[in-house]
Amino acid sequence: MLSGDTIFQIFLILQFSLGVLGNSALFLLYIYTFVFRPQYKKLIDSVCIHLTIVNILLIIFLLTKDIMLSFGVPNFLHDIGCKAVLFSFRVSRGLSICSTCVLSTFQVITITPSTSKCAWLKPRLSTWAFSSLLCSWLINILIYGYMLPMVVAKSNNTLAGHGYSDGYCINKHPGNQNSGSFLSIILIHDLFYVTIMMWASLYMVIFLDRHRKVAQHLRSPNLSSQTSPERKATHSILSLVSCFVLIYWLNNSVTLYGFYAKEKIPKLESVNSLLTTCYPTICSFLLMKNNKVILQFISSFSVLRMTCFQSSLHD
């Protein structure tokens, strides 16, 4: 029977593999669409490409450290390594939140009627999206740049206290009040983007549901029993946002507990890493679910399989 440590190692490797492969496949799919299927290209795809890139970076920088720790690799990160890995992970996580927020707001503006007060933003969407993502990079780099001097590699005589701590890295001055202030800044930053994202998603769900009810009267009776495009879009938005919000609050709850706990639990940070990378992993598959290129491929494959099946029956 497999031990608990071995099962945990398998979970870490599986999460790493699924996350990197899923987001890499989605990234290549967008590149393929841009180059070979430009008729399927949408303005929102540029934001999705950015989201897949930061999700890949988040998963690599976070889980590589935890996989090495689970296998008992000593001194995997020194002072510079701790600063670089933690900074890259935190910036990638912040950018993942910002990109999801931009994606939701982008969709709101796209479906907004021409008579709406926000309609003037539609011609400026490409510029607005680029500016928003650029500002997100600058804000996250500035916030987490402050963290660099605070983190050092853990040594044998390191004392645990309030603050960040994992298997390789720890606060330079555990229990420092500046750590709590810094954590408050991070929470305010994240809550700002999460609130906008939830508002945008709620608006889309309400708008699409109203549109579905109006369009239902215009469809033929044969189509009324089928799932409408509006309902599919609504389900997709609800799945993505619900997944994000659930994982976000679970992740923050574990982070706050680990930050303020006097006695650090060795595997708590690794468990939290699995929670943190759940959304970037699931996000890639949710975005692929309604991709037109994939749907066309599946439809063509189904037709080909049915044709081969019918040919075998005649033979």
HUNORKA-V773996 format. One record per residue. D_FIRST is the distance of its C-alpha to the first C-alpha in Angstrom with 2 decimals. Layout:
D_FIRST
D_FIRST
//
This chain:
0.00
3.78
6.45
9.53
11.64
9.91
10.05
13.57
14.52
13.77
15.93
18.60
18.89
18.95
21.59
23.53
23.61
24.60
27.14
28.84
28.91
30.10
32.85
33.84
34.23
36.30
38.40
39.14
39.99
42.57
44.00
44.27
46.05
48.44
49.37
49.30
49.45
51.80
52.92
49.53
49.65
49.92
51.02
47.86
45.77
46.74
45.11
41.93
41.89
42.20
39.36
36.99
37.97
37.39
34.04
32.91
34.20
32.53
29.05
29.53
31.04
28.62
25.16
25.83
26.30
23.12
21.00
22.67
22.11
18.34
18.24
20.54
23.66
26.56
29.98
29.15
32.04
35.32
38.14
39.36
35.88
35.05
38.37
38.05
34.48
34.99
38.44
37.34
34.45
36.74
39.56
37.33
35.99
39.58
40.75
38.08
39.46
43.02
42.48
41.03
44.04
46.45
44.87
45.38
48.92
49.71
48.87
51.05
54.02
53.47
53.68
56.44
59.73
62.71
64.58
62.02
62.80
59.77
61.02
62.74
59.36
58.45
60.55
59.11
55.43
54.60
56.41
55.00
51.38
51.84
53.55
50.87
48.04
50.16
50.82
47.12
46.44
49.24
48.28
44.61
45.61
48.18
45.88
42.96
45.34
46.12
42.51
42.63
44.37
42.14
38.81
37.96
35.01
33.21
34.12
32.96
35.88
35.57
36.11
34.40
36.69
37.58
36.94
34.50
31.64
28.40
26.48
29.38
32.47
34.49
37.94
40.66
42.22
39.65
41.40
44.23
45.91
46.26
42.50
42.89
45.92
44.12
41.23
43.93
45.47
42.19
41.67
45.29
44.93
41.81
43.29
46.47
44.75
42.37
45.42
47.34
44.44
43.99
47.77
47.99
45.17
46.73
50.08
48.70
47.06
50.35
52.46
50.45
50.36
54.14
54.63
52.53
54.70
57.86
56.70
55.53
59.19
60.09
57.51
58.31
56.95
54.79
52.94
52.68
49.61
47.74
45.78
48.26
47.69
48.32
45.57
43.11
44.14
43.86
40.32
39.36
40.99
39.45
35.92
36.38
38.05
35.86
32.73
34.45
35.81
32.61
30.52
33.52
33.89
30.21
30.22
33.48
32.40
29.39
31.69
34.39
32.10
30.71
34.30
35.89
33.16
34.28
30.83
28.70
25.02
23.33
21.04
23.63
25.49
22.51
21.73
25.46
25.40
23.07
25.59
28.50
27.43
26.66
30.37
31.17
28.34
29.30
32.99
33.09
31.88
34.26
37.13
36.38
36.35
40.16
41.17
44.11
43.20
39.74
41.28
43.94
41.45
39.42
42.74
43.94
40.71
40.96
44.59
43.81
41.07
43.48
46.23
44.15
43.12
46.76
47.86
45.46
46.89
50.43
49.59
//
